């Protein structure tokens, strides 16, 4: 269960687009309370019921927008590449708390004068926020829940053999051409950028080994263009598509399980569409 919560997950739409996300939350909440009159909601003062609910839901949207702005100030929530299910659930909880707090204070403006400085009134605001806000907030998580499920990959075409890579080594040179690496293309599982260096993860003598060269990953990508099965999946990664054994994800990005490698390799949102197209060709 712990590993499930730590799995990479697409970052919530509301955090990536706070203004649009807040508008959607406010609109959904308004439609809900206007149509169904839940939780003994009622008109306030000189306002009609729909006007009262419209004002409250605008406040709710502002609460979500403010919470997203605060969360984006913290690296823990800001970095999209490190997003996971645990952070997704914490974000939803934070949004509900934000809605509850702002509705609590909005009532001081909207409702007739009364003693509202008490825990019971504050708790009621939180409960109402949770019951009304849980559905729209959960929607953005539910649409990505399939991302957690891995699907096996079956490559039908042997691209390594088709280009005679078993007998012909390729040579990777450093930026200044002072050092080089030689290996069979079929040996490369993936390459990863590490500052000014690129780490190559290779299969050598049936073991995974790492070999390092000083270079930029973009230059390594250029040196591998002759081999169609090498794919730049992310700004920091190049993968051998023939070494993929499982994948999970959607158009928001993928996580790849590679042959003999424990860590999952990301496919960024920008690369998701070309990746899917290439995999369909390999699996056909």
N, C-alpha and C positions, 0 to 999 in steps of 0.2 A: 504493500500500500504506500509506503514512504517513497519508493521509486516512482510510483505513479504520479505523485504530487510534484516530484522533481523533474518530470519529463518536460521537454520543451513543448511550448504551446503557443499558438498565434496570439500576439498581443491584442488585447481588447480594443475593439473599434472606438469605444468611447474615450479611451486614453490617447489613441492615435489622432482622433478628431474630436476634441473636447466640445467645440461649439456645436457641430452637427449632431454629435451623440447626445448632448444635453437637450437639444431641440426635440430629438426623437423620443427621449425619455419623457419630457414634458407633454408631448403630444399623446403618447400612449396613455399616460396617467390621466390626462384630461378626458380622453375617450372612455376610459374605464369608469371613472367616477360619474361622468355625465350620463352614461347609458345605464349603469347598474346601481347607482346611489349606495355604494358599499359603506360599511362601518359607521352607519348613522350620520353620514355627512349631511350638511344642511346649509341653507343660505345664511349669510352673515350681514347684519345691519341693513343698510339700504340696498345692498346688492342682491340680485337674483341668484338662484342656485348655480346656474351655468357661469355667471360672472364670478361668483365666489370661487368655484372650482378652477376657473381659468387663472385667477390670480394666484391661488395656492400652487397650481402646477407650474406656473412661471417661476415662483419661488423655488419649487422643487428642482426645476431645470437649472436655476442659478446655483443651487446647492451642489448639484452634480458637477457643474462647470468649475466651481471653486475648488472642490475636492480634487478633481483631475489636475487642475493647475498646481495645487500643493504637492500632489504625488509626483508630478513630473520634475519637481525640484530635487528629488532624491534619486541617486543612481540606481538604487535597488529596484525602483519601478520604471526608471527612464529607459534603460537599455533593452531594446526590443529583442536582441539576440539571446538574452539570458532570461526571457520570459518563460514561466512555467505555470502549471495548473494551480499551485499554491498561491502564486502572486495573483492569478486570475480571481480566485475566490476572495483573497484579501481586498482586492480592488472593489469587488461587488459589495462586500461588507462595509468598506469605507464609504462607498456611494450611498448606501442605505443610511448610515450614520449621518452623513452630510444632509440628506433629505430630511431626516428626523429632526436634526438641530434647527434647520432653517424654517421648517414648518412650525416648530415650537415657538420660535421668536416671531414668526409671521402672525401667529394667532394673537399676539399682543396688539397688533395693528388692526387685524380683521375682526376680532370678536369683541363683544361688549366687555366693559371693564370687569375684571374678576381677579381673584387671588390665584395667579398662575405660577407663582414661584414655589413649586413643590415637585417632589420626585414623581408622584403619580401622574401629573399632567405631562411631565417630560417623558415618562415611560410610555404613556399612551401615544404620544407623537412618534416615538420610535417604533412601536408596534404597528401603527397605521402606515408609517413609511415602509416598513418591511413587507406588509401585506399587499400594498399597492405597487411598490417598486420592484419586488422580487421577480415578477414576470418579465418586464422589459429588460431588466438587468441580466436575467438568466438567458434571455434570447441570444445575446451576443456570445455567450459561452456555449450554449447548446449547438449553435450552427457550426461550431468548430470541434465538437466533441469527437467526431470521427477521426480527427487528427491523432488521437491517442492510440488508435488501432493500427497495428502493423500488418502489412500484407506482404506475402512472399513475392519475390521477383524471379521470373524464369526467363533467362536470356536464351533465345532460340538460335541466334546467329553467332558464330564463333569469329568475332572480329579480330581477335589476336592472330588466329591462323590465317585468315583471309589476306592479311598484309605481310605474311611471312615473317612475323615478329619473333618466332621461336629461334630463328637462326641469325637475325640481324639485330645488333644492338644499336641503341640510339645514344647520342652523346649530348649531355647537358653541360653548358659552359657557364662560368660565372660572369658577372657584368663586365669585369675587367679582363675576362678571358685568361685569368691566371690559374684557374683550377677548373676541373671538369669531373663529371660523373658519367659512368657508362653502365647501362643495364638494358635488359630486354624489356620492351614495352609491357609485355604480359606480367612482368615482375612488379610493376608500380601499382599499388593499391590506391594511395592518395598522396598528395603533396599539400603541405600547410605552411602558410606564411608565418614567420616568427621574427618580427622586427625587420632587420636588414638581411635576414636569412630565410631560406626555404628548406623545410624538413621533408625529405622523401621517405615514405614508408613503403618498404619493398619486401617481397618474399624472396629470401635467399636461403637455399639449403633447407627448405620447408619451415623456415622460421621467419618471423617478422623482424626486420632490422631497420634502423633509421640512419640515413646518410644526409649530411647537411652541406649546403653550398650557399655562398654569399651572393644573393641576387634578389630581385623583386619578383613577386609571383606573376605579375603581368608579363614580364620577360620570359618566364618559364612557360607561360601559356602560349606565347608566340612560338617557342621552340617545339611545342607539342602539337602544333596545328595540323601536321601531316597525319595525325592519328585521330580519326573521328570519334573513337570511344573515350577520349579524354575530355572532360567537361568541367568548365569553371563554374562550380555550383554556388560560389559565395566569394566575396572579395578576398577571403583568406584561404580558400580551398579549391583544389583541382582533384577530381575523382576519376577513377577508371570505372566506367559504367558497367563493364563486364564483371566487376568484383562486388556489385550490389547484390545482397541476398535478401533484403527486406527494406521496405520503406513505409512511412506513415506521413500523412499530411494532406494538404489540399492546395488550392490556388494561393493561400497565404504563405506557403512554404512547405518544405518537406524535411524529414530527418531520415538519414540513410544508415542502414546497418551494412557494413562491408565485411568481406571475407576475412576472418581471423582478427578483426578489430573490435574492441569492446566499446569504445566511444562512438557516439552517433555523429555523423557529419551533416551539417546543415545545407539545405538548398534555400537560398533567400527568396523572398517574395518576387523580386525582380526576375529571378532565374527560373521560377516555378513553371511558367508556361513553356519555355523552350525545353526544359528538362522533361516535362510530361510528353511532349511531342517526340523527343528522342527515344524515350523509354518505350513508347508505343511502337516505334519502328523496330527496336531491338527485340521486343517481345512478340512481334507479329510472325 
